Amino acid sequence: MKALDTLAEHIGKDKVIHEHESRALYPCPSQAARHIIGVAKPHNIKDVQAIVAWANTHNIKLYPLSTGRNWGYGGGNPVEEDCLIVDMGDMDQIRNFDPDLGSITLQPGVTQGDLYNFLTDHSYPFFAPVTGSSPHCSLIGNALERGYGVTPITDHFQGITEVKAVLADGSIYQGQLDQMDVESSKLAKWGAGPYVEGLFSQGNFGIVVEATIKLEAKTDHSIMIIFKPSDDAEDFEQVVRISRELMQTQKKVVSAIKYFNKAYSVALNMPVPRDELAAPDFDITAWLNDASKKHRLPEWLGLIFIYGNDDLAHIAARECKKRLAPHCKSIVIFDRKKIKLARAANKILPNIKPLQMIKAQIDTVSASYDLLRGMPQSRFLKAAYWRAGELPDNQDDYHPGRDGCGLIWYAPMLPMTGKDLLKFEQITKDVCARHGIFPVVSMTTISEQCITALVPIMFDPATESEQAFACHKDLFESCQAAGSLPYRAHIDSMAWYGADNQTTHFQSALQKAKQHIDADGLMSPGRYQRRKA
Ligand SMILES: Cc1cc2nc3c(=O)[nH]c(=O)nc-3n(C[C@H](O)[C@H](O)[C@H](O)COP(=O)(O)OP(=O)(O)OC[C@H]3O[C@@H](n4cnc5c(N)ncnc54)[C@H](O)[C@@H]3O)c2cc1C
């Protein structure tokens, strides 16, 4: 494209990738694919402003991203066709770290792994806000999408205290107090006046060039409790009530709680039945029931993450155990000592078939514990290869977008009551059964009131892409009818919010704001915006 040559003249040839070279750069396991006209890779704010000026002159839409690994939600694919990707990955500096207050300014290219290495290399006692995705994922990209993890500030946009961005007219957005050199501007999330920074989270009002985040100080103890509720639905409801109460009363110590349904445990422990799946009468529900019976896997599995110093963490863990025990088949508390023992035992255990499942389970528990301590891990990406995909030998090379996996995340928010969680799981089972998809569900608390369910719609891209898309749409519609919708959307589902042919009050207010800040829709057109389906 000729216009790209003029961009290269402004910012340098090495920072522009042409369409034919960029086609396969940002793949998603959901198999979403949009045509892009090329990629610009700025090195500084001046480059970003030059790209925006060029895009305005040539009427080209921009799609900024940080590391483009938004796997399962569209990867690095824009929502609309023919955008220029602005890949911020080369802006990867760490600045202004305050080792007393734990405040740090990052450029978008700084990854979970970079921050973890920075903190460990200098022995700074703070957690990196990690996720179950790759260590090569951007901290800012994840936070702008409202990603979450397990370390104490689980909601990553919550951890952002300040944002600097380039707007569609090339001007800079900067917090008022920051520009006035107020020292605490990077420490106080809300600043003074209206909270404008929120517009950059799932808002696409500009290209974020840096952000300051708050890091949580490391505690002496991190404890992980693994529990199996009794199979009775009433017991599960009681478990959810007690977990909620534990989070309400032990704020900051009981940090997050997760639940995994039976299908999840099966997928975690057994390979997909590839040959049987080809049979036209293969019954997923029957297979899951058989597999779970054979390996004595529970209806639900729970995890509790606890952070605290000395007695505090252990007292909280004992309290969790005591209160959950009447409704559980088993509860095991893992602290640093127990994890050390488990690792040692795993080294001694022979690698023979009858022990392989136990060894793999110990590995998973020990990696989950490392994640809890803020150490990013590639190994959880392996889950994306369960249904399809070529798993690389080297964990560091896992890239489900590139490796032929099939995965769409469906992530609705639910009230944290047992009834609501069970109702949602039943909807998932019914919908997935209609489309021949495994009804795998996990859930993670985002507060003591609200939990996010995560359904990985796993499919074989060679044969099941249409099935997966239909399942995604059906889940969205069935959940909407039941009163729940995702907090974070795949690029295909962004247009599904709101009733047909009606603009919601929310969308109409958003359009008015866009009219003023980005009248020509230069930034990420279609992203979290209502368009006709
Ligand atoms: C097996 C598996 C496990 C996963 N586990 C988790 C998990 O535990 N938690 C979680 O949150 N996610 C998880 N993910 C999803 C995803 O991989 C991560 O959220 C990842 O961090 C997002 O990709 P990224 O960091 O490269 O962000 P990007 O893809 O760079 O950014 C995401 C979006 O944010 C916007 N954006 C990014 N940067 C900018 C910028 N500078 N300016 C303006 N807009 C911008 C863009 O719209 C972009 O598309 C998982 C995925 C898989 C496959």
The ligand as an ORCA input file, in Angstrom:
! r2SCAN-3c Opt
* xyz 0 1
  C      -5.110    -20.654     28.406
  C      -5.340    -19.178     28.580
  C      -5.374    -18.644     29.858
  C      -5.647    -17.289     30.057
  N      -5.689    -16.803     31.324
  C      -6.020    -15.515     31.548
  C      -6.132    -15.016     32.895
  O      -5.881    -15.721     33.880
  N      -6.506    -13.723     33.055
  C      -6.743    -12.904     31.992
  O      -7.086    -11.733     32.201
  N      -6.634    -13.350     30.714
  C      -6.280    -14.625     30.458
  N      -6.167    -15.075     29.158
  C      -6.529    -14.174     28.028
  C      -5.355    -13.332     27.413
  O      -4.350    -14.187     26.900
  C      -4.768    -12.336     28.416
  O      -5.775    -11.518     28.977
  C      -3.709    -11.406     27.791
  O      -3.060    -10.689     28.821
  C      -4.296    -10.387     26.796
  O      -3.360    -10.149     25.795
  P      -2.271     -8.965     25.844
  O      -1.798     -8.840     27.249
  O      -1.285     -9.266     24.791
  O      -3.145     -7.685     25.529
  P      -3.356     -7.023     24.089
  O      -3.844     -8.058     23.159
  O      -2.172     -6.260     23.695
  O      -4.500     -5.989     24.477
  C      -5.830     -6.359     24.641
  C      -6.721     -5.254     24.045
  O      -6.604     -4.074     24.841
  C      -6.555     -2.910     23.997
  N      -5.215     -2.300     24.141
  C      -4.082     -2.948     24.453
  N      -3.058     -2.110     24.527
  C      -3.528     -0.893     24.240
  C      -2.929      0.388     24.174
  N      -1.634      0.572     24.433
  N      -3.716      1.445     23.862
  C      -5.039      1.272     23.643
  N      -5.661      0.084     23.679
  C      -4.906     -0.997     23.990
  C      -6.774     -3.391     22.580
  O      -8.135     -3.289     22.267
  C      -6.328     -4.845     22.629
  O      -6.969     -5.652     21.685
  C      -5.881    -16.436     28.930
  C      -5.815    -16.978     27.638
  C      -5.546    -18.328     27.468
  C      -5.495    -18.881     26.074
*
